[in-house]
Amino acid sequence: MARKLIVPDGIPNDPGGQPDSRRGKALELGFFGWNIRGGMTMSKATLRNNDRERDYWKWSNSRNLIEQAEYIGYDYQVPFARWLGSGGDIDFNGASLDFLTTAAATAPITENMGVFSTCHITFRFHPLHIAKIGASIDHISNGRWGLNIVTGYQAQEMAAFGMEHIDHDVAYDMAEEFTVLLKHLWTEPEPFDFEGKYYQSYGAVVKPGPTRSPRPILMNAGMSDRGVLFGARNVDWLFTVGLTVPELRAKVDRAHSLAESFGRSIRAATMCWVVAEATDELAAEKFAELQSEIDREALLGYARQLGGMEMYKDRDVDALSQDPYAGLGKEFYEGYSHGFMSPQLVGSPETIAEKLRELNQEGGAESILTCFLDPQKGLHAMQDDIFPILEKMGLRG
Ligand SMILES: Cc1cc2nc3c(=O)[nH]c(=O)nc-3n(C[C@H](O)[C@H](O)[C@H](O)COP(=O)(O)O)c2cc1C
């Protein structure tokens, strides 16, 4: 019998439907950036507390963090996937555990939390690589694996793979085709053929298929219009970031209505950077210390790498490097160095719980990724002080 031939036609397509991932909590929480040097904190102050604030990614530390996150009830973990760091005295993000090993390693030491991988699809992976490896991790984790699909915005990382820079929107066209083939690889029971513009596959079949039905959860965090369009058409969880709660709400509402217009649904999510101390005053002191020691070279390195992102492509980092804010403006300089422009949750447990409530109830984020200055201290604060408040608010019951 002739094999089934699939030719992508640009129409959103979810063979078998979309997976349901709701856990019955108003607010789901993810543990982010635990696998990488410095996480989302670009301050030389972290060097004084290296094991706690910078090199917690080493497996001897990070496996304890993952076990702790699971124990206290975190819903999922997401690594931050980078191939090159940004330099500076802190060697920002210059060492990390990779996106697949982290999921495979965290699967057997957890039982409940979702374990995600982040794949830069443009870096010459074929969907069959990711479909096969992902189905295996889904099998090992008993259906808890998921994939964050990113296109890769760094010319430097593309060069490291021996590639010319790929145009931003073309990368999203590739991502659409990649995702369509991935979904078919996870749901077609028999070998099939696929003929796309960017990807072809003849006679592939993935066995065992994924454990979660109909397939693993897919997420995306594209910030540009094209990125959000990709997310609404293809994935199940869409991450977006707003500096204010109304800005987040507007983006979340837009993502939902876009997905609906394609006959799909997405779950909206966001991320934040957390510095938890006993009181607001202590947290403000810690924050001031971090800000007074921003690693300018690391930040400039990162800003150069962001040149591939739509919204930062016109910034001339080098021409303005004498400027106190390196030509990036105060908001960017301070916002990127601590939390990559996501909300900075700095304060007492009460303050942090209230900000999480706002992002969830008013901002519309069903799910929030938290990245800590000091993940060990942060997880303890979550367990002892913040979760009890969130429970009283009825958000984690
Ligand atoms: C929650 C979250 C997680 C992300 N994780 C990664 C990551 O691990 N690796 C990466 O290269 N980009 C990551 N990004 C960046 C985005 O996926 C995306 O590439 C970037 O925002 C540019 O999107 P755009 O090209 O649509 O503007 C993340 C963004 C967010 C908000």
Ligand as a Chemical Component Dictionary entry (heavy atoms), coordinates in Angstrom:
data_LIG
# 
_chem_comp.id                   LIG 
_chem_comp.type                 NON-POLYMER 
_chem_comp.pdbx_formal_charge   0 
_chem_comp.three_letter_code    LIG 
# 
loop_
_chem_comp_atom.comp_id 
_chem_comp_atom.atom_id 
_chem_comp_atom.alt_atom_id 
_chem_comp_atom.type_symbol 
_chem_comp_atom.charge 
_chem_comp_atom.model_Cartn_x 
_chem_comp_atom.model_Cartn_y 
_chem_comp_atom.model_Cartn_z 
_chem_comp_atom.pdbx_ordinal 
LIG C1  C1  C 0 9.791  32.297 29.224 1  
LIG C2  C2  C 0 10.792 32.469 28.122 2  
LIG C3  C3  C 0 11.751 31.482 27.923 3  
LIG C4  C4  C 0 12.678 31.595 26.898 4  
LIG N1  N1  N 0 13.641 30.650 26.770 5  
LIG C5  C5  C 0 14.587 30.785 25.821 6  
LIG C6  C6  C 0 15.668 29.885 25.744 7  
LIG O1  O1  O 0 15.774 28.978 26.574 8  
LIG N2  N2  N 0 16.578 30.055 24.760 9  
LIG C7  C7  C 0 16.494 31.074 23.844 10 
LIG O2  O2  O 0 17.357 31.182 22.984 11 
LIG N3  N3  N 0 15.478 31.943 23.895 12 
LIG C8  C8  C 0 14.549 31.836 24.877 13 
LIG N4  N4  N 0 13.552 32.767 24.972 14 
LIG C9  C9  C 0 13.469 33.810 23.933 15 
LIG C10 C10 C 0 12.262 33.623 23.032 16 
LIG O3  O3  O 0 11.853 32.322 22.868 17 
LIG C11 C11 C 0 12.357 34.296 21.691 18 
LIG O4  O4  O 0 13.350 33.704 20.898 19 
LIG C12 C12 C 0 12.673 35.717 21.806 20 
LIG O5  O5  O 0 11.768 36.299 22.714 21 
LIG C13 C13 C 0 12.589 36.390 20.463 22 
LIG O6  O6  O 0 11.306 36.285 19.956 23 
LIG P1  P1  P 0 10.914 37.026 18.643 24 
LIG O7  O7  O 0 11.907 36.629 17.612 25 
LIG O8  O8  O 0 9.532  36.544 18.327 26 
LIG O9  O9  O 0 10.981 38.489 18.963 27 
LIG C14 C14 C 0 12.635 32.702 26.023 28 
LIG C15 C15 C 0 11.688 33.711 26.247 29 
LIG C16 C16 C 0 10.783 33.613 27.284 30 
LIG C17 C17 C 0 9.775  34.706 27.516 31 
# 
loop_
_chem_comp_bond.comp_id 
_chem_comp_bond.atom_id_1 
_chem_comp_bond.atom_id_2 
_chem_comp_bond.value_order 
_chem_comp_bond.pdbx_ordinal 
LIG C1  C2  SING 1  
LIG C2  C3  SING 2  
LIG C2  C16 DOUB 3  
LIG C3  C4  DOUB 4  
LIG C4  N1  SING 5  
LIG C4  C14 SING 6  
LIG N1  C5  DOUB 7  
LIG C5  C6  SING 8  
LIG C5  C8  SING 9  
LIG C6  O1  DOUB 10 
LIG C6  N2  SING 11 
LIG N2  C7  SING 12 
LIG C7  O2  DOUB 13 
LIG C7  N3  SING 14 
LIG N3  C8  DOUB 15 
LIG C8  N4  SING 16 
LIG N4  C9  SING 17 
LIG N4  C14 SING 18 
LIG C9  C10 SING 19 
LIG C10 O3  SING 20 
LIG C10 C11 SING 21 
LIG C11 O4  SING 22 
LIG C11 C12 SING 23 
LIG C12 O5  SING 24 
LIG C12 C13 SING 25 
LIG C13 O6  SING 26 
LIG O6  P1  SING 27 
LIG P1  O7  DOUB 28 
LIG P1  O8  SING 29 
LIG P1  O9  SING 30 
LIG C14 C15 DOUB 31 
LIG C15 C16 SING 32 
LIG C16 C17 SING 33 
# 
